[in-house]
Amino acid sequence: MDSAAKDEMQPALSPGPEWPEQERAEQLARGAALKWASGIFYRPEQLARLGQYRSREVQRTCSLESRLKSVMQSYLEGVQTGVWQLAQAIEVVQGTREALSQARGLLQGMSQALQTLEPLRERVAQHKQLQALSHLLPRLRAVPAAVSHTQTLIDGQQFLEAYVSLRELEQLREDTWAPLGGLELPVFQGLDLLFEALGQAVEAAAGAAGKLAREDPALLVAAVRVAEVETGRTTPLGQVPRDWRQRCLRALQEGLEQAHFGSPLLPAPGALPGWLEALRVALPVELATAEALVAPCCPPQYNVVQLWAHTLHSGLRRSLQNLLAGPELEAADAFALLHWALHVYLGQEMMGSLELGPEADVSQLEPLLTLENIEQLEATFVANIQASVSQWLQNALDGEVAEWGREHGPNTDPSGSYYSPMPAIVLQILEENIRVASLVSESLQQRVHGMALSELGTFLRSSSVSVLQLDGAPSGALAPVEAALDELQRRIYRLVLEALQAELQPLFADLPSRQWLSSPELLQSVCERTGRFCRDFWRVRNPTVQLLLAEAERAVVLQYLSALMQGRLVCRGADERTQAAERLRHDAAQLQQLFLSLGLEENAHCAPVLLALRELLNLRDPALLGLEVAGLRQQFPDVSEDHVSALLGLRGDLSREQHLAALSSLQAALPPSPRASRRVLFSLVPAPALAPASCLPSGSCARALLLAE
């Protein structure tokens, strides 16, 4: 295209209206110029240079106008070029539209032609399928017979031959798949069921691996080989992989558990030890079979020995959990299970056998019983044993009571002392229970030990109790038992002494009296009855016999003192006081002689208190009574004002002032010696109520005294 035509196509540019801001811009420029000029030509001497400034500004103005014209010319040329290009693009778009319209018409014609060819295409596909089927037809005709033969092979446990036949049938199905366009022929519809039948047969063989390893190892090897080949095979697209290895391993575990722990019935009460003993024999045999026979029939990755050990352990653990969740076990069953689980199971007779190779890896087995299970079994065992021991002890006590209640005398030992084998038998039974519990664990031993100590609280103290002291146990572990036995011993003493007091109480009803002053027959009767009562004590072993004699002597002296305190006798002169003092001396000697003859050690006698009271009656100068009262307080610190007042009243010769003076010496007396402070006698004697005249000036009257236990 020439320049004239180009110029004709370019539109003429007419000057547009002035910009609204142009006038404002000119005003600002004029203002700025005036401001600049007024600053430059402010002084007169600068006006001479006005021409120079004018010519320079004119040049600058011309330069600016020239640049503006150049910019405007360039802008106008760009606009003209853009308009021309737009016109060219419009022409190209119109041409493309016409070409697309023609192509659309051609495509519509081709679509109609394709529709007419579609039946022909279908015929071609059918022809190809028929051609493929014609080539495969001989093989397809043999499929039903091959399926029947394969089923026969599976039923006959010919796993390798059956698997080869199935693979051939499956390959034939794949060969017909593509030519038929993904269409499956009815003749292959039972092929998946046949594969599943073979998988189940392989599982059944794996489940009976122990038996097959002994009777028909070739069959086990064939089953395992089929499972391994099928697991490692790449399955066709769209088919679910058959992981027969996992099915085989799972069947191995389930068959092993079913063989030993499949019975839903738990051992009956009392049958648990036999069940555990049968497992002790059967499980090592099963592990030996796995290591010697089953492992060579399986690939190394099966880890047969470890699988056997962990499977048997898991099955046994689950069975024991079910057993513990049922009814509470008896003591024998709980003990048998604890001992078997903690000592026998992991011992050299079973899972820790030296004949097992490292493949078993029994160190990784979790505990057969949890801590909660052990706690439950120990509590059950101790509770049942305690109930049995308690019942046995009660029966033993009942039998002992019946034995001692018979007409003939109790058994005696070579020394002549009464003897009962029951304490030794009890201690032997308890010690045996503790020893048996130590065979299981230290915690069970401690539990049974505590139970034994608690049951001993019903028996007398014995030096044989020390045999139950565990090595390393705290020294005060037997303190509760000793305290209980001491309390029981005191109760027995009290019962014995109450019987003695009941016999002696009528004899002391007339003491003191005028008859008592003149005749020794009253105390002689007391000594005779006391001697007859205490002569049976020689059948008791030391130190118990000494305690009984000491308590009996104390009981007689307390009865004597209690009679003196009643105020039934008041001496009517010096002769009667002398006679009463002599009677006290004679009675003290008679009592001492009696208990010395019975075997009581002299340092344990209480009768010398009568000699101290004799001095209160025998003293002729009443002014010296304060010294005697203070001496009495030194020997017997538990003597009270009421006791002293009652004894002073026996004299019958004291004035009120002398009586009070003697009582006041109790407070001024020196502190008693440590040895005397341990002698408790007067505090066990009830003192009679005294008249106000016998009180001290301070108003301190006799206080209530403690009674004997």
Secondary structure, DSSP 8 states (H G I E B T S, - for coil): --HHHHHHHS---------HHHHHHHHHHHHHHHHHHHHHTSSGGGGGGHHHHHHHHHHHHHHHHHHHHHHHHHHHHHHHHHHHHHHHHHHHHHHHHHHHHHHHHHHHHHHHHHHHHHHHHHHHHHHHHHHHHHHHHHHHHTHHHHHHHHHHHHHTT-HHHHHHHHHHHHHHHHHHHTTTTS---GGGTTHHHHHHHHHHHHHHHHHTHHHHHHH-HHHHHHHHHHHHHHHHS---TTS----HHHHHHHHHHHHHHHHHH--S----TT-HHHHHHHHHHHHHHHHHHIIIIIGGGS-GGG-HHHHHHHHHHHHHHHHHHHHHHSS---HHHHHHHHHIIIIITTSTTTTT-TTS-TTS-GGG---SS-HHHHHHHHHHHHHHHHHHHHHHHHHHHHHHHHHHTSSS---B-TTS-B--SHHHHHHHHHHHHHHHHHTT-HHHHHHHHHHHHHHGGGS---GGGGGG--TT--TTTTHHHHHHHHHHHHHHHHHHHHHHHHHHTTGGGG-SSHHHHH-SHHHHHHHHHHHHHHGGGGGS-TTHHHHHHHHHHHHHHHHHHHHHTT------SHHHHHHHHHHHHHHHHHHHHHHHHHT--GGG--TTHHHHHHHHHH-S-GGGHHHHHHHHHHH-TT--HHHHHHHHHTT----HHHHHHHHHHHHHS----HHHHT---GGGS------GGGS-TT-----------
